[in-house]
Amino acid sequence: LNWPAVDRALTILNQEEAFGIGARHITVSTVGIIPAMRKLAARPEQFRLAISLHAPSSERRRALMPVEKKYDLDRVLDAAKAFRRRVTFEYVLIAGANDTDRDADHLIQHARTLGALVNLLPLHPGGEPGINPSSPSRLRAFAARLRNQGVEAVVRRSRGLDIDAACGQLRTRTDVAARGSPDR
């Protein structure tokens, strides 16, 4: 993360004489880079924070996100508590990896502790072999479990799939081009 560039961009986007976008309309998304989260929390403007959580425990998160080794989930959640504003959890559902009822129950605990909004996203196709999106019925059941426990959960619609521009697809296409074949 390049905090100085993010910090400057936030200032420019928010300045009336530049873009004049209200701070509450600007969301900074992070995988949990704690020093930058703390710096964002210290700013006087009310920028929003979204954390790419993707798993409700350190063990599961470590398997999905290498950043967990440096910034473990408990410390990320502690840093989020200092934010003083509502936090959003971004949670991509992956079949068999983070979409069980037990995962939902742990996520409910974290969301309740922080009063967080949870954005549930279907995994986009075309990524790593053996990693598949949760079924639409599993996604609906996961969302319903959160909502039934009082957690605000939004199932996000995927956009850009028709033009290979959805999140993660450019990386996948770049990796395939570098290898020369999707089968290597």
Rosetta constraint file for C-alpha pairs under 8 A:
AtomPair CA 1 CA 33 HARMONIC 7.56 0.50
AtomPair CA 1 CA 36 HARMONIC 7.98 0.50
AtomPair CA 2 CA 6 HARMONIC 6.38 0.50
AtomPair CA 3 CA 7 HARMONIC 5.83 0.50
AtomPair CA 3 CA 36 HARMONIC 6.16 0.50
AtomPair CA 4 CA 8 HARMONIC 6.14 0.50
AtomPair CA 5 CA 9 HARMONIC 6.04 0.50
AtomPair CA 6 CA 10 HARMONIC 6.11 0.50
AtomPair CA 7 CA 11 HARMONIC 6.41 0.50
AtomPair CA 7 CA 40 HARMONIC 7.91 0.50
AtomPair CA 8 CA 12 HARMONIC 6.25 0.50
AtomPair CA 9 CA 13 HARMONIC 5.96 0.50
AtomPair CA 10 CA 14 HARMONIC 6.00 0.50
AtomPair CA 11 CA 15 HARMONIC 5.98 0.50
AtomPair CA 12 CA 18 HARMONIC 5.97 0.50
AtomPair CA 12 CA 19 HARMONIC 6.80 0.50
AtomPair CA 13 CA 18 HARMONIC 6.52 0.50
AtomPair CA 13 CA 19 HARMONIC 5.01 0.50
AtomPair CA 13 CA 20 HARMONIC 6.13 0.50
AtomPair CA 13 CA 21 HARMONIC 5.74 0.50
AtomPair CA 14 CA 18 HARMONIC 7.40 0.50
AtomPair CA 14 CA 19 HARMONIC 6.32 0.50
AtomPair CA 14 CA 20 HARMONIC 4.94 0.50
AtomPair CA 14 CA 21 HARMONIC 4.83 0.50
AtomPair CA 14 CA 22 HARMONIC 5.77 0.50
AtomPair CA 14 CA 23 HARMONIC 6.07 0.50
AtomPair CA 15 CA 19 HARMONIC 6.16 0.50
AtomPair CA 15 CA 20 HARMONIC 4.95 0.50
AtomPair CA 15 CA 21 HARMONIC 7.25 0.50
AtomPair CA 16 CA 20 HARMONIC 3.91 0.50
AtomPair CA 16 CA 21 HARMONIC 7.43 0.50
AtomPair CA 21 CA 25 HARMONIC 6.65 0.50
AtomPair CA 21 CA 26 HARMONIC 7.33 0.50
AtomPair CA 22 CA 26 HARMONIC 6.95 0.50
AtomPair CA 23 CA 45 HARMONIC 6.00 0.50
AtomPair CA 23 CA 46 HARMONIC 5.33 0.50
AtomPair CA 23 CA 47 HARMONIC 4.62 0.50
AtomPair CA 23 CA 48 HARMONIC 7.45 0.50
AtomPair CA 24 CA 46 HARMONIC 5.59 0.50
AtomPair CA 24 CA 47 HARMONIC 5.18 0.50
AtomPair CA 24 CA 48 HARMONIC 6.09 0.50
AtomPair CA 25 CA 47 HARMONIC 7.26 0.50
AtomPair CA 25 CA 48 HARMONIC 7.48 0.50
AtomPair CA 26 CA 47 HARMONIC 5.65 0.50
AtomPair CA 26 CA 48 HARMONIC 6.06 0.50
AtomPair CA 27 CA 47 HARMONIC 6.06 0.50
AtomPair CA 27 CA 48 HARMONIC 4.39 0.50
AtomPair CA 27 CA 49 HARMONIC 5.48 0.50
AtomPair CA 27 CA 50 HARMONIC 6.64 0.50
AtomPair CA 28 CA 47 HARMONIC 7.33 0.50
AtomPair CA 28 CA 48 HARMONIC 6.13 0.50
AtomPair CA 28 CA 49 HARMONIC 5.06 0.50
AtomPair CA 28 CA 50 HARMONIC 6.09 0.50
AtomPair CA 29 CA 49 HARMONIC 5.96 0.50
AtomPair CA 29 CA 50 HARMONIC 4.53 0.50
AtomPair CA 29 CA 51 HARMONIC 5.78 0.50
AtomPair CA 29 CA 52 HARMONIC 7.08 0.50
AtomPair CA 30 CA 49 HARMONIC 7.76 0.50
AtomPair CA 30 CA 50 HARMONIC 6.34 0.50
AtomPair CA 30 CA 51 HARMONIC 5.12 0.50
AtomPair CA 30 CA 52 HARMONIC 6.00 0.50
AtomPair CA 31 CA 51 HARMONIC 5.62 0.50
AtomPair CA 31 CA 52 HARMONIC 4.77 0.50
AtomPair CA 31 CA 53 HARMONIC 6.79 0.50
AtomPair CA 31 CA 67 HARMONIC 7.33 0.50
AtomPair CA 32 CA 37 HARMONIC 7.21 0.50
AtomPair CA 32 CA 51 HARMONIC 6.21 0.50
AtomPair CA 32 CA 52 HARMONIC 7.24 0.50
AtomPair CA 32 CA 67 HARMONIC 7.89 0.50
AtomPair CA 32 CA 71 HARMONIC 6.55 0.50
AtomPair CA 32 CA 76 HARMONIC 5.55 0.50
AtomPair CA 33 CA 37 HARMONIC 6.21 0.50
AtomPair CA 33 CA 71 HARMONIC 6.69 0.50
AtomPair CA 33 CA 76 HARMONIC 7.65 0.50
AtomPair CA 34 CA 38 HARMONIC 6.18 0.50
AtomPair CA 34 CA 71 HARMONIC 6.87 0.50
AtomPair CA 34 CA 75 HARMONIC 7.66 0.50
AtomPair CA 34 CA 76 HARMONIC 6.17 0.50
AtomPair CA 34 CA 79 HARMONIC 6.37 0.50
AtomPair CA 35 CA 39 HARMONIC 6.35 0.50
AtomPair CA 36 CA 40 HARMONIC 6.08 0.50
AtomPair CA 37 CA 41 HARMONIC 6.13 0.50
AtomPair CA 37 CA 79 HARMONIC 6.72 0.50
AtomPair CA 37 CA 80 HARMONIC 7.35 0.50
AtomPair CA 37 CA 83 HARMONIC 7.84 0.50
AtomPair CA 38 CA 42 HARMONIC 6.22 0.50
AtomPair CA 38 CA 79 HARMONIC 6.54 0.50
AtomPair CA 38 CA 82 HARMONIC 7.53 0.50
AtomPair CA 38 CA 83 HARMONIC 7.52 0.50
AtomPair CA 39 CA 43 HARMONIC 6.67 0.50
AtomPair CA 40 CA 47 HARMONIC 7.86 0.50
AtomPair CA 40 CA 83 HARMONIC 7.94 0.50
AtomPair CA 41 CA 82 HARMONIC 6.81 0.50
AtomPair CA 41 CA 83 HARMONIC 4.80 0.50
AtomPair CA 41 CA 84 HARMONIC 7.39 0.50
AtomPair CA 42 CA 83 HARMONIC 7.99 0.50
AtomPair CA 46 CA 85 HARMONIC 7.53 0.50
AtomPair CA 48 CA 85 HARMONIC 7.35 0.50
AtomPair CA 48 CA 86 HARMONIC 7.42 0.50
AtomPair CA 48 CA 87 HARMONIC 6.89 0.50
AtomPair CA 49 CA 86 HARMONIC 7.70 0.50
AtomPair CA 49 CA 87 HARMONIC 5.37 0.50
AtomPair CA 49 CA 88 HARMONIC 6.36 0.50
AtomPair CA 50 CA 87 HARMONIC 5.89 0.50
AtomPair CA 50 CA 88 HARMONIC 4.52 0.50
AtomPair CA 50 CA 89 HARMONIC 5.69 0.50
AtomPair CA 50 CA 90 HARMONIC 6.60 0.50
AtomPair CA 51 CA 87 HARMONIC 7.49 0.50
AtomPair CA 51 CA 88 HARMONIC 6.22 0.50
AtomPair CA 51 CA 89 HARMONIC 4.98 0.50
AtomPair CA 51 CA 90 HARMONIC 5.86 0.50
AtomPair CA 52 CA 89 HARMONIC 6.02 0.50
AtomPair CA 52 CA 90 HARMONIC 4.61 0.50
AtomPair CA 52 CA 91 HARMONIC 6.36 0.50
AtomPair CA 53 CA 61 HARMONIC 7.56 0.50
AtomPair CA 53 CA 89 HARMONIC 5.93 0.50
AtomPair CA 53 CA 90 HARMONIC 5.74 0.50
AtomPair CA 53 CA 91 HARMONIC 5.66 0.50
AtomPair CA 54 CA 61 HARMONIC 6.70 0.50
AtomPair CA 54 CA 64 HARMONIC 7.71 0.50
AtomPair CA 54 CA 90 HARMONIC 6.62 0.50
AtomPair CA 54 CA 91 HARMONIC 4.27 0.50
AtomPair CA 54 CA 92 HARMONIC 5.48 0.50
AtomPair CA 54 CA 93 HARMONIC 7.24 0.50
AtomPair CA 54 CA 98 HARMONIC 7.21 0.50
AtomPair CA 55 CA 60 HARMONIC 5.74 0.50
AtomPair CA 55 CA 61 HARMONIC 4.84 0.50
AtomPair CA 55 CA 64 HARMONIC 7.79 0.50
AtomPair CA 55 CA 91 HARMONIC 7.18 0.50
AtomPair CA 55 CA 98 HARMONIC 5.74 0.50
AtomPair CA 55 CA 103 HARMONIC 7.32 0.50
AtomPair CA 55 CA 107 HARMONIC 7.81 0.50
AtomPair CA 56 CA 60 HARMONIC 7.09 0.50
AtomPair CA 56 CA 61 HARMONIC 6.97 0.50
AtomPair CA 56 CA 98 HARMONIC 7.80 0.50
AtomPair CA 56 CA 103 HARMONIC 6.06 0.50
AtomPair CA 56 CA 104 HARMONIC 7.82 0.50
AtomPair CA 56 CA 106 HARMONIC 5.64 0.50
AtomPair CA 56 CA 107 HARMONIC 5.19 0.50
AtomPair CA 56 CA 110 HARMONIC 7.70 0.50
AtomPair CA 57 CA 61 HARMONIC 5.94 0.50
AtomPair CA 57 CA 73 HARMONIC 6.82 0.50
AtomPair CA 57 CA 106 HARMONIC 7.54 0.50
AtomPair CA 58 CA 62 HARMONIC 5.84 0.50
AtomPair CA 58 CA 68 HARMONIC 6.90 0.50
AtomPair CA 58 CA 72 HARMONIC 6.21 0.50
AtomPair CA 58 CA 73 HARMONIC 5.41 0.50
AtomPair CA 58 CA 74 HARMONIC 7.62 0.50
AtomPair CA 59 CA 63 HARMONIC 6.65 0.50
AtomPair CA 60 CA 64 HARMONIC 6.67 0.50
AtomPair CA 60 CA 97 HARMONIC 7.59 0.50
AtomPair CA 60 CA 98 HARMONIC 7.37 0.50
AtomPair CA 61 CA 65 HARMONIC 5.66 0.50
AtomPair CA 61 CA 68 HARMONIC 6.39 0.50
AtomPair CA 61 CA 73 HARMONIC 7.74 0.50
AtomPair CA 62 CA 66 HARMONIC 5.77 0.50
AtomPair CA 62 CA 67 HARMONIC 7.39 0.50
AtomPair CA 62 CA 68 HARMONIC 5.02 0.50
AtomPair CA 62 CA 69 HARMONIC 6.50 0.50
AtomPair CA 66 CA 70 HARMONIC 7.99 0.50
AtomPair CA 67 CA 71 HARMONIC 6.08 0.50
AtomPair CA 67 CA 72 HARMONIC 7.79 0.50
AtomPair CA 68 CA 72 HARMONIC 4.71 0.50
AtomPair CA 68 CA 73 HARMONIC 6.73 0.50
AtomPair CA 71 CA 75 HARMONIC 6.59 0.50
AtomPair CA 71 CA 76 HARMONIC 6.47 0.50
AtomPair CA 72 CA 76 HARMONIC 6.27 0.50
AtomPair CA 73 CA 77 HARMONIC 6.08 0.50
AtomPair CA 74 CA 78 HARMONIC 6.18 0.50
AtomPair CA 75 CA 79 HARMONIC 6.15 0.50
AtomPair CA 76 CA 80 HARMONIC 6.22 0.50
AtomPair CA 77 CA 81 HARMONIC 6.34 0.50
AtomPair CA 77 CA 110 HARMONIC 7.90 0.50
AtomPair CA 78 CA 82 HARMONIC 6.89 0.50
AtomPair CA 79 CA 83 HARMONIC 6.98 0.50
AtomPair CA 80 CA 87 HARMONIC 7.16 0.50
AtomPair CA 80 CA 114 HARMONIC 7.70 0.50
AtomPair CA 81 CA 114 HARMONIC 6.39 0.50
AtomPair CA 83 CA 87 HARMONIC 7.80 0.50
AtomPair CA 86 CA 114 HARMONIC 7.37 0.50
AtomPair CA 86 CA 115 HARMONIC 6.48 0.50
AtomPair CA 86 CA 116 HARMONIC 5.86 0.50
AtomPair CA 86 CA 117 HARMONIC 7.47 0.50
AtomPair CA 87 CA 114 HARMONIC 7.18 0.50
AtomPair CA 87 CA 115 HARMONIC 7.39 0.50
AtomPair CA 87 CA 116 HARMONIC 4.99 0.50
AtomPair CA 87 CA 117 HARMONIC 6.50 0.50
AtomPair CA 88 CA 116 HARMONIC 5.33 0.50
AtomPair CA 88 CA 117 HARMONIC 4.69 0.50
AtomPair CA 88 CA 118 HARMONIC 5.69 0.50
AtomPair CA 88 CA 119 HARMONIC 7.00 0.50
AtomPair CA 89 CA 111 HARMONIC 7.86 0.50
AtomPair CA 89 CA 116 HARMONIC 6.65 0.50
AtomPair CA 89 CA 117 HARMONIC 6.21 0.50
AtomPair CA 89 CA 118 HARMONIC 4.77 0.50
AtomPair CA 89 CA 119 HARMONIC 6.05 0.50
AtomPair CA 90 CA 118 HARMONIC 6.17 0.50
AtomPair CA 90 CA 119 HARMONIC 4.97 0.50
AtomPair CA 90 CA 120 HARMONIC 6.34 0.50
AtomPair CA 90 CA 121 HARMONIC 7.42 0.50
AtomPair CA 91 CA 118 HARMONIC 7.10 0.50
AtomPair CA 91 CA 119 HARMONIC 6.06 0.50
AtomPair CA 91 CA 120 HARMONIC 5.00 0.50
AtomPair CA 91 CA 121 HARMONIC 6.05 0.50
AtomPair CA 92 CA 120 HARMONIC 5.89 0.50
AtomPair CA 92 CA 121 HARMONIC 4.58 0.50
AtomPair CA 92 CA 122 HARMONIC 5.68 0.50
AtomPair CA 92 CA 123 HARMONIC 5.67 0.50
AtomPair CA 93 CA 97 HARMONIC 7.94 0.50
AtomPair CA 93 CA 98 HARMONIC 6.21 0.50
AtomPair CA 93 CA 99 HARMONIC 5.79 0.50
AtomPair CA 93 CA 120 HARMONIC 6.94 0.50
AtomPair CA 93 CA 121 HARMONIC 6.20 0.50
AtomPair CA 93 CA 122 HARMONIC 5.53 0.50
AtomPair CA 93 CA 123 HARMONIC 5.94 0.50
AtomPair CA 93 CA 133 HARMONIC 6.29 0.50
AtomPair CA 93 CA 134 HARMONIC 5.73 0.50
AtomPair CA 93 CA 139 HARMONIC 7.14 0.50
AtomPair CA 94 CA 98 HARMONIC 5.79 0.50
AtomPair CA 94 CA 99 HARMONIC 6.28 0.50
AtomPair CA 94 CA 122 HARMONIC 7.59 0.50
AtomPair CA 94 CA 123 HARMONIC 6.21 0.50
AtomPair CA 94 CA 131 HARMONIC 6.88 0.50
AtomPair CA 94 CA 132 HARMONIC 5.86 0.50
AtomPair CA 94 CA 133 HARMONIC 4.74 0.50
AtomPair CA 94 CA 134 HARMONIC 5.13 0.50
AtomPair CA 95 CA 99 HARMONIC 6.18 0.50
AtomPair CA 95 CA 131 HARMONIC 7.28 0.50
AtomPair CA 95 CA 132 HARMONIC 5.59 0.50
AtomPair CA 95 CA 133 HARMONIC 5.29 0.50
AtomPair CA 95 CA 134 HARMONIC 4.14 0.50
AtomPair CA 95 CA 135 HARMONIC 7.26 0.50
AtomPair CA 96 CA 100 HARMONIC 7.07 0.50
AtomPair CA 96 CA 134 HARMONIC 7.62 0.50
AtomPair CA 98 CA 103 HARMONIC 5.96 0.50
AtomPair CA 99 CA 103 HARMONIC 6.03 0.50
AtomPair CA 99 CA 104 HARMONIC 6.94 0.50
AtomPair CA 99 CA 134 HARMONIC 7.08 0.50
AtomPair CA 99 CA 138 HARMONIC 7.45 0.50
AtomPair CA 99 CA 139 HARMONIC 7.76 0.50
AtomPair CA 99 CA 142 HARMONIC 6.94 0.50
AtomPair CA 100 CA 104 HARMONIC 6.36 0.50
AtomPair CA 100 CA 142 HARMONIC 7.62 0.50
AtomPair CA 101 CA 105 HARMONIC 6.16 0.50
AtomPair CA 101 CA 142 HARMONIC 6.92 0.50
AtomPair CA 101 CA 145 HARMONIC 7.70 0.50
AtomPair CA 102 CA 106 HARMONIC 6.33 0.50
AtomPair CA 103 CA 107 HARMONIC 6.14 0.50
AtomPair CA 104 CA 108 HARMONIC 6.06 0.50
AtomPair CA 104 CA 142 HARMONIC 6.33 0.50
AtomPair CA 104 CA 145 HARMONIC 6.94 0.50
AtomPair CA 104 CA 146 HARMONIC 6.61 0.50
AtomPair CA 105 CA 109 HARMONIC 6.51 0.50
AtomPair CA 105 CA 145 HARMONIC 7.98 0.50
AtomPair CA 105 CA 146 HARMONIC 7.62 0.50
AtomPair CA 106 CA 110 HARMONIC 6.57 0.50
AtomPair CA 107 CA 111 HARMONIC 6.07 0.50
AtomPair CA 108 CA 112 HARMONIC 5.98 0.50
AtomPair CA 108 CA 146 HARMONIC 6.07 0.50
AtomPair CA 108 CA 149 HARMONIC 7.28 0.50
AtomPair CA 108 CA 151 HARMONIC 6.59 0.50
AtomPair CA 109 CA 113 HARMONIC 6.18 0.50
AtomPair CA 110 CA 114 HARMONIC 6.44 0.50
AtomPair CA 110 CA 116 HARMONIC 7.87 0.50
AtomPair CA 111 CA 115 HARMONIC 5.45 0.50
AtomPair CA 111 CA 116 HARMONIC 4.64 0.50
AtomPair CA 111 CA 117 HARMONIC 6.92 0.50
AtomPair CA 111 CA 118 HARMONIC 7.30 0.50
AtomPair CA 111 CA 151 HARMONIC 6.70 0.50
AtomPair CA 112 CA 116 HARMONIC 6.61 0.50
AtomPair CA 112 CA 151 HARMONIC 6.76 0.50
AtomPair CA 115 CA 151 HARMONIC 7.91 0.50
AtomPair CA 116 CA 151 HARMONIC 7.66 0.50
AtomPair CA 116 CA 152 HARMONIC 7.60 0.50
AtomPair CA 117 CA 151 HARMONIC 7.04 0.50
AtomPair CA 117 CA 152 HARMONIC 5.29 0.50
AtomPair CA 117 CA 153 HARMONIC 6.09 0.50
AtomPair CA 117 CA 154 HARMONIC 7.84 0.50
AtomPair CA 118 CA 151 HARMONIC 7.55 0.50
AtomPair CA 118 CA 152 HARMONIC 6.27 0.50
AtomPair CA 118 CA 153 HARMONIC 4.67 0.50
AtomPair CA 118 CA 154 HARMONIC 6.27 0.50
AtomPair CA 119 CA 153 HARMONIC 5.86 0.50
AtomPair CA 119 CA 154 HARMONIC 4.93 0.50
AtomPair CA 119 CA 155 HARMONIC 5.99 0.50
AtomPair CA 119 CA 156 HARMONIC 6.39 0.50
AtomPair CA 120 CA 139 HARMONIC 7.91 0.50
AtomPair CA 120 CA 143 HARMONIC 7.39 0.50
AtomPair CA 120 CA 153 HARMONIC 6.90 0.50
AtomPair CA 120 CA 154 HARMONIC 5.95 0.50
AtomPair CA 120 CA 155 HARMONIC 4.73 0.50
AtomPair CA 120 CA 156 HARMONIC 5.94 0.50
AtomPair CA 121 CA 155 HARMONIC 6.03 0.50
AtomPair CA 121 CA 156 HARMONIC 5.27 0.50
AtomPair CA 121 CA 157 HARMONIC 7.17 0.50
AtomPair CA 121 CA 158 HARMONIC 7.37 0.50
AtomPair CA 122 CA 133 HARMONIC 6.08 0.50
AtomPair CA 122 CA 134 HARMONIC 6.91 0.50
AtomPair CA 122 CA 139 HARMONIC 7.49 0.50
AtomPair CA 122 CA 156 HARMONIC 7.62 0.50
AtomPair CA 122 CA 157 HARMONIC 7.86 0.50
AtomPair CA 122 CA 158 HARMONIC 7.09 0.50
AtomPair CA 123 CA 132 HARMONIC 7.08 0.50
AtomPair CA 123 CA 133 HARMONIC 4.71 0.50
AtomPair CA 123 CA 134 HARMONIC 7.35 0.50
AtomPair CA 124 CA 133 HARMONIC 6.85 0.50
AtomPair CA 124 CA 158 HARMONIC 7.80 0.50
AtomPair CA 124 CA 161 HARMONIC 7.80 0.50
AtomPair CA 124 CA 166 HARMONIC 7.18 0.50
AtomPair CA 124 CA 167 HARMONIC 7.27 0.50
AtomPair CA 124 CA 168 HARMONIC 7.28 0.50
AtomPair CA 124 CA 169 HARMONIC 7.52 0.50
AtomPair CA 125 CA 132 HARMONIC 7.06 0.50
AtomPair CA 125 CA 133 HARMONIC 7.08 0.50
AtomPair CA 126 CA 169 HARMONIC 7.03 0.50
AtomPair CA 126 CA 172 HARMONIC 6.82 0.50
AtomPair CA 127 CA 131 HARMONIC 7.04 0.50
AtomPair CA 127 CA 168 HARMONIC 7.41 0.50
AtomPair CA 127 CA 169 HARMONIC 7.40 0.50
AtomPair CA 127 CA 172 HARMONIC 5.99 0.50
AtomPair CA 134 CA 138 HARMONIC 6.04 0.50
AtomPair CA 134 CA 139 HARMONIC 6.25 0.50
AtomPair CA 135 CA 139 HARMONIC 6.22 0.50
AtomPair CA 136 CA 140 HARMONIC 6.21 0.50
AtomPair CA 137 CA 141 HARMONIC 6.13 0.50
AtomPair CA 138 CA 142 HARMONIC 6.02 0.50
AtomPair CA 139 CA 143 HARMONIC 6.21 0.50
AtomPair CA 140 CA 144 HARMONIC 6.07 0.50
AtomPair CA 141 CA 145 HARMONIC 6.13 0.50
AtomPair CA 142 CA 146 HARMONIC 6.53 0.50
AtomPair CA 143 CA 147 HARMONIC 6.22 0.50
AtomPair CA 143 CA 153 HARMONIC 6.08 0.50
AtomPair CA 143 CA 154 HARMONIC 7.42 0.50
AtomPair CA 143 CA 155 HARMONIC 7.12 0.50
AtomPair CA 144 CA 148 HARMONIC 5.88 0.50
AtomPair CA 145 CA 149 HARMONIC 6.52 0.50
AtomPair CA 146 CA 150 HARMONIC 6.64 0.50
AtomPair CA 146 CA 151 HARMONIC 5.22 0.50
AtomPair CA 146 CA 152 HARMONIC 7.21 0.50
AtomPair CA 146 CA 153 HARMONIC 6.50 0.50
AtomPair CA 147 CA 151 HARMONIC 4.93 0.50
AtomPair CA 147 CA 152 HARMONIC 5.84 0.50
AtomPair CA 147 CA 153 HARMONIC 6.15 0.50
AtomPair CA 158 CA 166 HARMONIC 7.13 0.50
AtomPair CA 159 CA 165 HARMONIC 7.82 0.50
AtomPair CA 159 CA 166 HARMONIC 5.87 0.50
AtomPair CA 160 CA 164 HARMONIC 6.11 0.50
AtomPair CA 160 CA 165 HARMONIC 4.64 0.50
AtomPair CA 160 CA 166 HARMONIC 4.47 0.50
AtomPair CA 161 CA 165 HARMONIC 5.88 0.50
AtomPair CA 161 CA 166 HARMONIC 5.13 0.50
AtomPair CA 164 CA 169 HARMONIC 5.83 0.50
AtomPair CA 164 CA 170 HARMONIC 6.97 0.50
AtomPair CA 165 CA 169 HARMONIC 5.93 0.50
AtomPair CA 165 CA 170 HARMONIC 6.35 0.50
AtomPair CA 166 CA 170 HARMONIC 7.62 0.50
AtomPair CA 168 CA 172 HARMONIC 6.33 0.50
AtomPair CA 169 CA 173 HARMONIC 6.13 0.50
AtomPair CA 170 CA 174 HARMONIC 6.05 0.50
AtomPair CA 171 CA 175 HARMONIC 6.07 0.50
AtomPair CA 172 CA 176 HARMONIC 6.16 0.50
AtomPair CA 173 CA 177 HARMONIC 6.12 0.50
AtomPair CA 174 CA 178 HARMONIC 6.18 0.50
AtomPair CA 175 CA 179 HARMONIC 6.24 0.50
AtomPair CA 176 CA 180 HARMONIC 5.93 0.50
AtomPair CA 176 CA 181 HARMONIC 5.62 0.50
AtomPair CA 176 CA 182 HARMONIC 5.19 0.50
AtomPair CA 177 CA 181 HARMONIC 6.72 0.50
AtomPair CA 179 CA 184 HARMONIC 6.69 0.50
AtomPair CA 180 CA 184 HARMONIC 7.80 0.50
